[in-house]
Amino acid sequence: MSVIGSMSDATAVRSQFVASLDDQSRDWELVLRESHHRMKNTLTLLGASVRRDFTRAGTRDVSLAVDRFERRVVAFGRLYQLLSDNDDDSAVPVGAFFENLCGALSEAVLEPAGVRCEAAIESGVLPASQCHRLALMLTELVTNAAKHAFPNKNGALIRIDMDNRDGAWVCTVADNGIGATGPLQGTGIRILEGLARSIHARLHGEAGEGGTRVTIVMPAA
């Protein structure tokens, strides 16, 4: 092999390595942005909960309000434990993982907001890295719906479905709220789009009088 050929091969390998580092850097920045966004939303929800519970609580009810708030903080801890970074290829049982996630979301986010949650999760396995990113996406969608979809809380419902169809996981978060007016936008949707790209998933959203429905389609392999 000529010296020129060797140099060309080395340059190609170096370019691929640099491109891989760039991808990893963007990936890490995406996770950091999501983490900061998640913490901001958590503090906003906890602040609203404190104001609501302690403003309406009489002296004898303060202890009950403190107990409710403590349970909610513990539920947020469970939620963050599930969302902790597990970017490896170990197999995770989809049913158990996402049922636990839905339970934590209900207790930490939805029940205090007067929103009911229904979930139907199909059994299967996924790499931990995919489960983690998909969980971040579902959490963002559920939190966003709880914050914005229900100005009138009567009968508020969020439904989460996960099905394995034709070699892809199809995950849907649907609410019966007021329906988004115009295209989904803002920091949350940019993070969702970045997370979707990182797991080769596609996002599709639709809204109307019956509420908002967002579907994530992710290759199972």
ZIDA-V83364 format. One record per backbone hydrogen bond with DSSP energy under -1.0 kcal/mol. NH is the residue of the N-H (numbers start at 1). CO is the residue of the C=O. E is the energy in kcal/mol with one decimal. If there is no record, write none. Layout:
((NH	CO	E) (NH	CO	E))
This chain:
((6	2	-2.2) (7	3	-2.5) (8	4	-2.3) (9	5	-2.5) (10	6	-2.5) (11	7	-2.4) (12	8	-2.2) (13	9	-2.5) (14	10	-2.5) (15	11	-2.4) (16	12	-2.3) (17	13	-2.3) (18	14	-2.5) (19	15	-2.5) (20	16	-2.2) (21	17	-2.2) (22	18	-2.4) (23	19	-2.3) (24	20	-2.4) (25	21	-2.6) (26	22	-2.5) (27	23	-2.4) (28	24	-2.6) (29	25	-2.5) (30	26	-2.1) (31	27	-1.9) (32	28	-2.5) (33	29	-2.5) (34	30	-2.3) (35	31	-2.4) (36	32	-2.5) (37	33	-2.5) (38	34	-2.9) (39	35	-2.4) (40	36	-2.2) (41	37	-2.2) (42	38	-2.5) (43	39	-2.6) (44	40	-2.0) (45	41	-2.5) (46	42	-2.7) (47	43	-2.5) (48	44	-2.1) (49	45	-2.1) (50	46	-2.4) (51	47	-2.2) (52	48	-2.4) (53	49	-2.7) (54	50	-2.5) (55	51	-1.6) (56	52	-1.5) (65	61	-2.2) (66	62	-2.6) (67	63	-2.2) (68	64	-2.3) (69	65	-2.4) (70	66	-2.6) (71	67	-2.4) (72	68	-1.9) (73	69	-2.2) (74	70	-2.3) (75	71	-2.1) (76	72	-2.3) (77	73	-1.9) (78	74	-2.0) (79	75	-2.3) (80	76	-2.6) (81	77	-1.9) (82	78	-1.9) (83	79	-1.7) (88	86	-2.3) (92	126	-3.0) (94	124	-2.6) (97	93	-2.1) (98	94	-2.5) (99	95	-2.0) (100	96	-2.0) (101	97	-1.9) (102	98	-2.5) (103	99	-2.1) (104	100	-2.4) (105	101	-2.6) (106	102	-2.3) (107	103	-2.2) (108	104	-2.7) (109	105	-2.5) (110	105	-2.0) (111	106	-3.3) (114	111	-1.7) (115	110	-2.5) (116	156	-2.5) (118	158	-2.3) (120	160	-2.4) (122	162	-2.1) (126	92	-1.7) (128	90	-1.9) (129	88	-1.9) (131	127	-2.3) (132	128	-2.7) (133	129	-2.0) (134	130	-2.7) (135	131	-2.5) (136	132	-2.0) (137	133	-1.9) (138	134	-2.5) (139	135	-2.5) (140	136	-2.1) (141	137	-2.3) (142	138	-2.6) (143	139	-2.6) (144	140	-2.4) (145	141	-2.1) (146	142	-2.6) (147	143	-1.9) (148	144	-2.0) (149	145	-2.6) (156	153	-2.2) (158	116	-2.5) (159	174	-3.1) (160	118	-2.7) (161	172	-2.3) (162	120	-2.4) (163	170	-2.3) (165	168	-3.0) (168	165	-1.2) (169	218	-3.4) (170	163	-3.4) (171	216	-3.0) (172	161	-2.8) (173	214	-2.5) (174	159	-2.6) (175	212	-2.5) (176	157	-1.5) (178	149	-2.1) (190	186	-1.8) (191	187	-2.3) (192	188	-2.4) (193	189	-2.5) (194	190	-2.1) (195	191	-2.8) (196	192	-2.6) (197	193	-2.2) (198	194	-1.8) (200	197	-1.4) (201	196	-3.3) (202	217	-2.3) (204	215	-2.2) (206	213	-2.4) (208	211	-2.1) (211	208	-1.6) (213	206	-3.1) (214	173	-2.4) (215	204	-3.4) (216	171	-3.4) (217	202	-2.5) (218	169	-2.8) (220	167	-2.3))
